[in-house]
Amino acid sequence: MTPALPNVAALGNWLHSWVQPNGAIHGFHNHPVWGVNPYRLADFTAGHTTWASPFLAGLAEAIALRPDPRAKALLERMVEFQTTSFLPDGQYDHIGFNAGEICKKGLIHNALPNTSLGLTALRARDWLAPRLLDQIRAAIIRNLDTGCLPYGKHGRPDPSSVANQDYARIWAKLLYTQAFGDKRWYDTTREDVDYMIKTFHIAGMPDADSAGTLRVLGIKDILEPSEYYGLMICPLLLAAEIYGDETYIDEAAKLCRHVARSHWIDHRGQTRCHRMWYYAGNRWHLNRGPMLIAGMGDSLEGIQRYVRHRRDPELEAFLAACDRTYATYQHPRGFLVSGTGWQSEVDIAPSTGWQSHDFRHLVHRHGVDAGFWDAFFAPDDRTSVLLGDQCLWLERGQNWAIGDYLWQSVFGLVGRKDCVRFGPDLPDWIEGGWHPPKNYAMPDRPVFIKTDDHIALWTGLPEQLAVTSIATHPYVPGPAMSGASRAP
């Protein structure tokens, strides 16, 4: 029976396995809403991404709830890295996320690390080294005053804005105000909140008690995908606290209901967030998928923060249902299934960028227990496999791969968690191109076969594997016919 709650310590353990000695958070930067990653764009980098910065905020909250010197040292490394990684123009370095290192511009990937650093400062200001708190403050100011200045009208929202991106910038300014007591953006930020509500919020979606937001003002027939609503809800709630105006809570409530009342039930009976609403044929339509599972955390955290302001049985039931969804789709290794409906690596390749958001939400919602940190730091060298319809994810220790079923050579990607470069595992008979170093090979890597009616292990030892499947074909544990025992 699937537990009602996900294992948050196991998720943290998996995320930690991607953190480097210098504090960078590596990962295969998969985006199961847009279906894009550095493989699809031929970037082939899996280094640090600012989209994974919520891991810092989640760690800070967990440490505040249950102090641990190992965790504090880890957080210090990550804060040091994030607060000192800048491009010459004041934008953060490594903001490309699903585009990889070829992308050097983007408001949301600058704004998000500011929110993460602000949340970290709020939870850690009583125990984090003053030097690091000063670095957080300086980094936020530098990025907002220089790196983010070209986006919008002198660093503020305007008709060119994207709803979730400017709301994230607003949230960062509010968090900075709260964490450091510095009101440099106090008056203008309230004006920005009012502007966003007036221009982006669409009442009556999907009912009279709810509201969605346009993604951009110039496109009136598509609303923001559901995974971004926490970036709107959280700053609205914080604005209500800072400015003493409960109308902001009212607006947040409408957005919460938009997410909850747009949910759908998938083929496993699990509650899922919707992809988007679109307008066609004189009415609004709900588009369910393809859609992420890992990455619901921002919007769920917004709803969680709302119900702490105002009890709401409907929203609380939705949060509990999403807990069950996480638990259903969590691999024994700790990571979550990325999404469904893509029929490619987008469904099965877990992204630290998105799953850090889920970690932050789950820590904020459930806290941490007495055994949390020992489980978080426990070594895990299992060979972990997630089977999909067209390909499979494999990892053990520092090695990872997006593999193919026997004699289906489509993906064949290999990488290491401690290396930035990944790529296709070219056979020796292809003399040109990039060939991975020898340490990219996973020793005794298992091979799976997909037949007309099932999936089975072809070579490898079943007792050494942790296998989960989201494939349509049933997985038959154990070797159906061992390739190792067959004559060549």
TAQUIHU-V326668 format. One record per run of one state. SS is the DSSP state (H for helix, E for strand, C for the rest). FROM is the first residue (numbers start at 0). TO is the last residue. If there is no record, write none. Layout:
# TAQUIHU-V326668
ss=SS from=FROM to=TO
ss=SS from=FROM to=TO
This chain:
# TAQUIHU-V326668
ss=C from=0 to=6
ss=H from=7 to=15
ss=C from=16 to=17
ss=E from=18 to=18
ss=C from=19 to=23
ss=E from=24 to=24
ss=C from=25 to=29
ss=E from=30 to=30
ss=C from=31 to=34
ss=E from=35 to=35
ss=C from=36 to=43
ss=E from=44 to=44
ss=C from=45 to=48
ss=H from=49 to=51
ss=C from=52 to=52
ss=H from=53 to=64
ss=C from=65 to=67
ss=H from=68 to=83
ss=C from=84 to=84
ss=E from=85 to=85
ss=C from=86 to=90
ss=E from=91 to=91
ss=C from=92 to=95
ss=H from=96 to=101
ss=C from=102 to=105
ss=H from=106 to=123
ss=C from=124 to=128
ss=H from=129 to=146
ss=C from=147 to=160
ss=E from=161 to=161
ss=H from=162 to=179
ss=C from=180 to=184
ss=H from=185 to=199
ss=E from=200 to=202
ss=C from=203 to=209
ss=E from=210 to=213
ss=C from=214 to=214
ss=E from=215 to=215
ss=C from=216 to=220
ss=E from=221 to=222
ss=C from=223 to=224
ss=H from=225 to=227
ss=C from=228 to=228
ss=H from=229 to=242
ss=C from=243 to=245
ss=H from=246 to=260
ss=C from=261 to=262
ss=E from=263 to=264
ss=C from=265 to=269
ss=E from=270 to=271
ss=C from=272 to=274
ss=E from=275 to=279
ss=C from=280 to=281
ss=E from=282 to=286
ss=C from=287 to=289
ss=E from=290 to=291
ss=C from=292 to=295
ss=H from=296 to=308
ss=C from=309 to=311
ss=H from=312 to=327
ss=C from=328 to=328
ss=E from=329 to=329
ss=C from=330 to=334
ss=E from=335 to=335
ss=C from=336 to=337
ss=E from=338 to=339
ss=C from=340 to=343
ss=H from=344 to=347
ss=C from=348 to=350
ss=H from=351 to=365
ss=C from=366 to=370
ss=H from=371 to=376
ss=C from=377 to=381
ss=E from=382 to=386
ss=C from=387 to=390
ss=E from=391 to=395
ss=C from=396 to=397
ss=E from=398 to=402
ss=C from=403 to=411
ss=E from=412 to=415
ss=C from=416 to=419
ss=E from=420 to=420
ss=C from=421 to=421
ss=E from=422 to=423
ss=C from=424 to=436
ss=H from=437 to=439
ss=C from=440 to=445
ss=E from=446 to=449
ss=C from=450 to=452
ss=E from=453 to=458
ss=C from=459 to=460
ss=H from=461 to=463
ss=E from=464 to=468
ss=C from=469 to=472
ss=E from=473 to=478
ss=C from=479 to=481
ss=H from=482 to=484
ss=C from=485 to=487
